Amino acid sequence: MTGLIDAGRRRGGILALAALLFALSACTAAPLGAAGAGAATDAPTTTSAPAVPVTELPADGAKDVSPTAPVAVSVTTGTLHDVVLTNPSGTKVEGAMSPGGNSWATTEALGYGNTYTWSGTVTGPSGNSSPLSGAFTTLKPSTITSANINIADSATVGIAAPVILQFAGKVTDKATVEKALTVTTVPPTVGSWAWLPDSPEGARAHWRPQSYFAAGTVVDVSASLYGVPLGGGSYGKADLTSHFTVGRSQIVKADAASHRIVVIRNGQVLFDFPVSYGKADLPRNVTRSGIHVVSEKLADVFMTNIAAGYTNVHEKWAVRISNNGEFIHANPNTVAVQGSTNVSNGCINEATADAEQYFNSAMFGDPVEVTNTSINLSAADGDIYDWALSWSQWRSMSAL
């Protein structure tokens, strides 16, 4: 399954603190033992060592701090001891001290809408000690929005598989979100994110390569969404990752004029079956031309098409190639005309034995290239129409 990094513990790593010091405003820790509440007003005056300048990031009293922003405390002359940053419940935030003891930084992200408090001790060059104090508050989103990646860790997919990032709500700041998304491939593969029209669940971003993946490509997806503004006061709930592999190359050549499908694996013909495509008497009965993507396999399925006059018809070995109801599946009722006449309501019908063989060979992400029909695949045909768009069209749908 996709890796999910919880909001309590996230990306970290010891910060490069030295580079931060010059950008910060210093505060001063009061020396221990200095005159304060309860001190006698007639006590003899004594000279104490000067307070040790301390730099806190973010500054004491800061509000609406990003939970993923750098968080550190440092001194230019002196040493830090027993530094602790706690949340309102008293839980310590994980962090690490620099080797010289002059800086400490968190190694995990913070939570939303919390006040964090510093404690510890600072010792100056002359041995004088001062308490460390201060607090700041992280931002509180109006909405926290989750998301998911369609391809699970360790999955093997076909050469046309798109990466789909589905949000459980709207995203209005798409450019900021897209900057937090990365896809890394071995070997290197040219590809791009595109924002498709929102699904009923919310916004969705798809990534596809310019051309089909090379067989064997290893893909790593990272969506660093925690702490990222999605727009409208909404922020990402968690970071997501996925690591998967592209399997063998398998392409279905589906020429409606030929009344056949040819399955090509790694450049060689694997199957060449007679079939029947949509009869095309009405637009709804036209098998769409264009590059479809295998998205689901159902060994047994009950199909309903009210407009065509049937409900709950039991079919076998069904491979879904679009969300408009197009499948490649067994249909014993059309065997007599398979290979010669197109009579279906838009699906690609096969004989039962042929359908089972193709079913067992197919996987998510395989392309099915349908040609020689009167209507092209489009956004009206469901979620995955990525390959129906030219590369220039696809790139124009990126927010960057």
C-alpha positions as CSV (number, residue, x, y, z in Angstrom):
1,M,0.0,0.0,0.0
2,T,1.1,3.6,-0.4
3,G,3.4,4.9,2.3
4,L,1.6,7.5,4.5
5,I,3.6,9.7,6.9
6,D,1.3,10.7,9.9
7,A,1.0,14.4,10.9
8,G,2.7,13.7,14.2
9,R,5.9,12.5,12.7
10,R,7.1,13.6,9.4
11,R,10.0,14.5,7.2
12,G,12.8,15.8,9.2
13,G,16.5,15.7,9.3
14,I,18.8,17.9,11.2
15,L,18.6,21.4,9.8
16,A,21.6,23.3,8.6
17,L,21.4,25.6,11.5
18,A,24.5,27.7,11.0
19,A,23.0,29.1,7.8
20,L,19.9,30.3,9.7
21,L,21.5,32.3,12.4
22,F,22.1,35.5,10.4
23,A,18.5,35.7,9.3
24,L,17.1,35.6,12.8
25,S,16.4,38.1,15.4
26,A,18.0,37.3,18.8
27,C,16.3,37.2,22.1
28,T,18.1,37.3,25.4
29,A,17.8,34.7,28.1
30,A,17.7,36.2,31.6
31,P,20.6,35.2,33.9
32,L,19.8,32.8,36.7
33,G,19.9,34.5,40.1
34,A,19.1,37.9,38.7
35,A,17.0,40.2,40.8
36,G,13.3,39.3,40.4
37,A,10.1,38.8,42.3
38,G,10.8,38.6,46.1
39,A,14.2,40.1,46.0
40,A,15.0,42.5,48.9
41,T,15.1,46.1,47.7
42,D,17.9,47.0,50.2
43,A,20.2,44.2,49.2
44,P,23.7,45.2,48.2
45,T,24.2,45.7,44.5
46,T,26.1,42.9,42.8
47,T,27.5,42.7,39.3
48,S,26.3,39.6,37.3
49,A,27.6,38.2,34.1
50,P,25.9,39.5,31.0
51,A,22.9,37.5,29.7
52,V,23.7,35.1,26.8
53,P,22.2,36.1,23.4
54,V,19.9,33.3,22.2
55,T,18.4,33.0,18.7
56,E,15.0,31.2,18.4
57,L,13.4,30.2,15.1
58,P,10.6,31.0,14.9
59,A,10.8,34.1,17.1
60,D,9.3,34.1,20.6
61,G,5.5,34.8,20.3
62,A,5.3,34.0,16.6
63,K,1.9,32.9,15.4
64,D,0.5,30.9,12.3
65,V,3.9,29.2,11.9
66,S,3.9,26.4,9.3
67,P,4.2,23.0,11.0
68,T,7.0,22.1,8.5
69,A,9.0,25.3,8.9
70,P,12.5,25.1,10.3
71,V,12.5,25.1,14.1
72,A,15.7,25.7,16.0
73,V,17.4,27.5,18.9
74,S,21.1,28.5,18.8
75,V,23.8,30.6,20.5
76,T,26.8,32.2,18.9
77,T,28.9,32.2,22.1
78,G,27.9,29.7,24.7
79,T,26.5,26.2,25.1
80,L,22.9,24.8,25.2
81,H,21.9,22.2,27.8
82,D,18.8,20.0,28.2
83,V,16.9,21.7,25.4
84,V,13.3,20.6,25.1
85,L,10.4,21.7,22.9
86,T,7.0,20.6,24.1
87,N,3.5,20.7,22.7
88,P,0.5,21.6,24.9
89,S,0.2,18.1,26.3
90,G,3.8,18.1,27.4
91,T,5.0,15.7,24.7
92,K,8.6,16.4,23.7
93,V,9.3,17.1,20.0
94,E,12.1,15.0,18.6
95,G,15.3,17.0,17.9
96,A,19.1,16.8,17.8
97,M,21.9,18.9,19.2
98,S,24.8,20.0,17.1
99,P,28.2,18.5,17.9
100,G,29.4,21.7,19.6
101,G,26.3,22.1,21.7
102,N,25.5,25.6,20.3
103,S,22.4,24.7,18.3
104,W,19.4,22.4,18.5
105,A,16.8,21.7,15.8
106,T,13.7,19.6,15.5
107,T,13.9,16.4,13.4
108,E,10.1,16.0,12.9
109,A,7.4,18.2,11.7
110,L,5.0,19.8,14.2
111,G,1.2,19.6,14.5
112,Y,-1.4,22.0,13.3
113,G,-2.8,24.6,15.7
114,N,-0.5,23.9,18.7
115,T,1.5,26.2,21.0
116,Y,5.1,24.9,21.5
117,T,7.2,26.0,24.4
118,W,11.0,26.0,24.8
119,S,12.9,25.0,28.0
120,G,16.5,24.3,28.8
121,T,19.6,26.1,29.9
122,V,22.2,28.3,28.2
123,T,25.8,28.6,29.6
124,G,27.9,31.6,28.6
125,P,31.7,31.7,27.9
126,S,32.3,32.8,31.5
127,G,30.2,30.0,33.0
128,N,27.1,32.1,33.7
129,S,23.9,30.2,33.1
130,S,20.5,31.4,31.9
131,P,17.2,29.7,31.5
132,L,15.9,29.1,27.9
133,S,12.3,30.1,27.4
134,G,9.9,31.2,24.7
135,A,6.9,29.9,22.7
136,F,5.2,30.1,19.3
137,T,2.0,28.8,17.7
138,T,1.5,26.9,14.5
139,L,-1.2,27.7,12.0
140,K,-4.7,26.2,12.4
141,P,-6.3,25.3,9.0
142,S,-9.9,25.8,8.3
143,T,-9.9,22.4,6.6
144,I,-7.4,19.5,6.5
145,T,-7.7,17.6,3.3
146,S,-6.6,14.0,2.7
147,A,-5.5,12.4,-0.6
148,N,-4.5,9.0,-2.0
149,I,-2.3,7.6,-4.8
150,N,-3.9,5.0,-7.0
151,I,-0.9,2.7,-7.4
152,A,0.2,0.7,-4.3
153,D,3.7,0.2,-3.1
154,S,5.5,-2.8,-4.9
155,A,2.7,-3.0,-7.5
156,T,3.5,-4.0,-11.1
157,V,1.7,-2.1,-13.8
158,G,1.3,-1.8,-17.5
159,I,3.3,0.7,-19.7
160,A,0.4,3.2,-20.0
161,A,-0.4,3.4,-16.3
162,P,-1.1,6.9,-15.1
163,V,-0.3,8.0,-11.5
164,I,-3.5,9.4,-10.1
165,L,-3.5,11.7,-7.0
166,Q,-7.1,11.9,-5.7
167,F,-8.0,14.6,-3.1
168,A,-10.9,14.4,-0.8
169,G,-11.8,18.0,-1.4
170,K,-11.1,21.0,-3.7
171,V,-7.7,22.3,-4.5
172,T,-7.6,25.9,-5.6
173,D,-3.9,26.6,-5.2
174,K,-2.9,24.0,-7.8
175,A,0.5,25.5,-8.5
176,T,1.7,25.3,-4.9
177,V,0.5,21.8,-4.6
178,E,2.1,20.7,-7.9
179,K,5.4,22.0,-6.7
180,A,5.2,19.5,-3.8
181,L,4.7,16.5,-6.2
182,T,7.6,14.6,-7.7
183,V,7.9,11.5,-9.9
184,T,11.4,9.9,-10.3
185,T,12.0,7.1,-12.7
186,V,14.8,4.7,-13.6
187,P,15.5,5.0,-16.5
188,P,14.6,8.7,-16.7
189,T,11.2,9.2,-18.3
190,V,9.8,12.5,-19.6
191,G,6.4,13.1,-18.1
192,S,4.1,15.7,-16.6
193,W,1.3,16.3,-14.1
194,A,-2.1,17.5,-15.4
195,W,-5.1,18.6,-13.4
196,L,-8.2,16.9,-14.7
197,P,-11.8,18.1,-14.0
198,D,-12.7,17.4,-10.3
199,S,-14.2,14.0,-9.6
200,P,-17.2,13.8,-7.2
201,E,-14.7,13.3,-4.4
202,G,-12.6,16.4,-5.2
203,A,-9.6,17.5,-7.1
204,R,-7.4,15.1,-9.1
205,A,-4.0,15.3,-10.6
206,H,-2.7,12.7,-13.0
207,W,0.9,12.1,-14.1
208,R,1.7,10.3,-17.3
209,P,4.8,9.9,-19.5
210,Q,5.0,11.6,-22.8
211,S,5.2,8.1,-24.4
212,Y,4.6,4.7,-22.9
213,F,6.9,3.7,-20.1
214,A,9.8,1.4,-21.0
215,A,9.2,-2.1,-19.7
216,G,11.0,-2.6,-16.3
217,T,10.9,1.1,-15.4
218,V,11.1,1.7,-11.6
219,V,8.9,4.6,-10.4
220,D,8.9,6.6,-7.2
221,V,6.2,9.1,-6.4
222,S,6.3,11.6,-3.6
223,A,3.5,13.9,-2.6
224,S,4.8,16.1,0.2
225,L,1.4,17.5,1.1
226,Y,1.6,17.9,4.9
227,G,1.7,21.6,5.7
228,V,1.1,22.6,2.1
229,P,-1.7,25.2,1.5
230,L,-4.3,23.8,-0.9
231,G,-6.1,27.1,-1.1
232,G,-9.2,28.5,0.6
233,G,-7.8,27.8,4.1
234,S,-7.3,24.1,3.4
235,Y,-4.0,22.3,4.1
236,G,-2.7,18.8,3.3
237,K,-3.3,16.1,5.9
238,A,-0.3,13.9,5.2
239,D,2.6,13.1,2.9
240,L,2.2,10.2,0.5
241,T,4.6,8.0,-1.4
242,S,4.5,5.1,-3.8
243,H,7.2,2.9,-5.2
244,F,6.2,0.6,-8.1
245,T,7.5,-1.1,-11.2
246,V,6.4,-1.2,-14.8
247,G,6.1,-4.7,-16.1
248,R,6.3,-6.3,-19.5
249,S,5.1,-4.3,-22.5
250,Q,1.7,-5.4,-23.7
251,I,-0.4,-3.5,-26.2
252,V,-3.8,-4.4,-27.6
253,K,-4.3,-3.4,-31.2
254,A,-8.1,-3.1,-31.5
255,D,-9.1,-2.3,-35.1
256,A,-12.9,-2.3,-35.3
257,A,-12.8,-2.6,-39.1
258,S,-10.9,-5.9,-38.8
259,H,-13.3,-7.4,-36.3
260,R,-10.3,-8.7,-34.4
261,I,-7.9,-7.8,-31.6
262,V,-4.2,-8.5,-31.7
263,V,-2.4,-8.6,-28.4
264,I,1.3,-7.8,-28.7
265,R,3.7,-8.6,-25.9
266,N,7.3,-7.3,-26.0
267,G,6.9,-6.7,-29.7
268,Q,5.6,-10.2,-30.5
269,V,2.0,-11.3,-31.3
270,L,0.7,-13.1,-28.2
271,F,-3.0,-13.5,-29.3
272,D,-5.0,-12.7,-32.4
273,F,-8.7,-13.2,-31.7
274,P,-11.9,-12.7,-33.7
275,V,-14.2,-10.2,-31.8
276,S,-17.2,-8.0,-32.3
277,Y,-17.2,-4.3,-31.6
278,G,-20.1,-1.8,-31.0
279,K,-22.7,-2.0,-33.7
280,A,-22.7,1.9,-34.0
281,D,-26.4,2.3,-34.8
282,L,-26.5,4.9,-32.0
283,P,-23.7,7.0,-30.5
284,R,-24.0,5.0,-27.2
285,N,-23.2,1.8,-29.1
286,V,-20.0,3.1,-30.6
287,T,-16.7,1.6,-29.2
288,R,-14.6,4.8,-28.7
289,S,-11.5,5.2,-30.7
290,G,-8.3,6.2,-28.9
291,I,-5.9,4.8,-26.4
292,H,-7.8,3.2,-23.5
293,V,-6.2,1.9,-20.3
294,V,-7.0,-1.4,-18.6
295,S,-8.3,-0.3,-15.2
296,E,-10.1,-3.3,-13.7
297,K,-10.5,-7.1,-14.1
298,L,-13.7,-9.0,-13.1
299,A,-13.8,-12.7,-13.6
300,D,-17.6,-12.6,-13.1
301,V,-19.7,-9.5,-13.5
302,F,-23.4,-8.6,-13.9
303,M,-23.9,-6.0,-16.5
304,T,-26.8,-3.6,-16.8
305,N,-27.6,-1.2,-19.7
306,I,-31.1,0.2,-19.2
307,A,-31.1,2.1,-22.5
308,A,-30.2,-1.2,-24.4
309,G,-32.9,-3.1,-22.5
310,Y,-31.0,-5.5,-20.2
311,T,-30.2,-5.7,-16.5
312,N,-28.0,-8.0,-14.5
313,V,-26.7,-10.1,-17.4
314,H,-24.0,-12.4,-16.1
315,E,-20.8,-12.1,-18.1
316,K,-17.4,-13.7,-17.7
317,W,-13.7,-12.6,-18.0
318,A,-14.4,-8.8,-18.2
319,V,-11.5,-6.4,-18.6
320,R,-12.6,-2.8,-18.1
321,I,-11.0,-0.3,-20.5
322,S,-13.1,2.8,-19.7
323,N,-15.6,4.1,-17.2
324,N,-18.3,4.5,-19.8
325,G,-19.1,0.8,-19.7
326,E,-16.6,-0.5,-22.2
327,F,-15.1,-3.9,-21.5
328,I,-13.3,-6.6,-23.4
329,H,-15.3,-9.7,-22.2
330,A,-16.7,-13.0,-23.1
331,N,-20.1,-13.1,-24.9
332,P,-21.1,-16.5,-26.2
333,N,-24.2,-15.0,-27.8
334,T,-22.2,-13.2,-30.4
335,V,-19.7,-16.0,-31.2
336,A,-21.3,-16.6,-34.6
337,V,-20.5,-13.2,-35.9
338,Q,-17.2,-12.5,-34.0
339,G,-14.6,-11.8,-36.7
340,S,-17.1,-10.7,-39.3
341,T,-19.7,-8.2,-37.9
342,N,-19.9,-5.6,-35.1
343,V,-23.0,-6.1,-33.1
344,S,-22.3,-5.2,-29.4
345,N,-23.5,-2.2,-27.4
346,G,-20.0,-0.8,-27.3
347,C,-18.0,-3.5,-25.6
348,I,-15.5,-5.8,-27.4
349,N,-17.0,-9.4,-27.4
350,E,-14.9,-12.5,-27.4
351,A,-15.4,-16.2,-27.3
352,T,-15.2,-17.5,-23.7
353,A,-11.9,-19.4,-24.1
354,D,-10.3,-16.4,-25.9
355,A,-11.6,-14.0,-23.3
356,E,-10.2,-16.1,-20.4
357,Q,-6.8,-16.1,-22.1
358,Y,-6.7,-12.4,-22.6
359,F,-8.1,-11.8,-19.1
360,N,-5.2,-13.7,-17.5
361,S,-2.7,-11.8,-19.6
362,A,-3.9,-8.3,-18.8
363,M,-2.9,-5.9,-16.0
364,F,-3.7,-2.4,-14.8
365,G,-2.1,0.1,-17.1
366,D,-2.0,-1.9,-20.3
367,P,-3.0,0.3,-23.3
368,V,-5.8,-0.8,-25.6
369,E,-5.5,1.1,-28.9
370,V,-9.0,1.2,-30.5
371,T,-9.1,2.5,-34.1
372,N,-11.6,2.9,-37.0
373,T,-14.7,3.9,-35.1
374,S,-16.8,7.1,-35.5
375,I,-16.4,8.6,-32.0
376,N,-13.1,9.3,-30.1
377,L,-12.5,8.6,-26.4
378,S,-12.8,11.8,-24.4
379,A,-13.4,13.2,-20.9
380,A,-17.1,12.2,-21.2
381,D,-16.0,8.6,-21.1
382,G,-14.7,8.5,-17.5
383,D,-11.7,8.9,-15.3
384,I,-8.8,7.7,-17.5
385,Y,-8.7,9.4,-20.8
386,D,-5.2,10.6,-20.4
387,W,-3.8,9.1,-23.6
388,A,-6.7,10.5,-25.7
389,L,-4.9,13.9,-25.3
390,S,-1.9,15.0,-27.3
391,W,1.3,15.8,-25.3
392,S,0.9,19.5,-25.9
393,Q,-2.7,19.3,-24.6
394,W,-1.6,17.3,-21.6
395,R,1.2,19.8,-20.7
396,S,-1.2,22.7,-20.9
397,M,-3.2,21.2,-18.1
398,S,-0.2,21.5,-15.7
399,A,-0.5,24.3,-13.2
400,L,3.2,25.2,-13.6
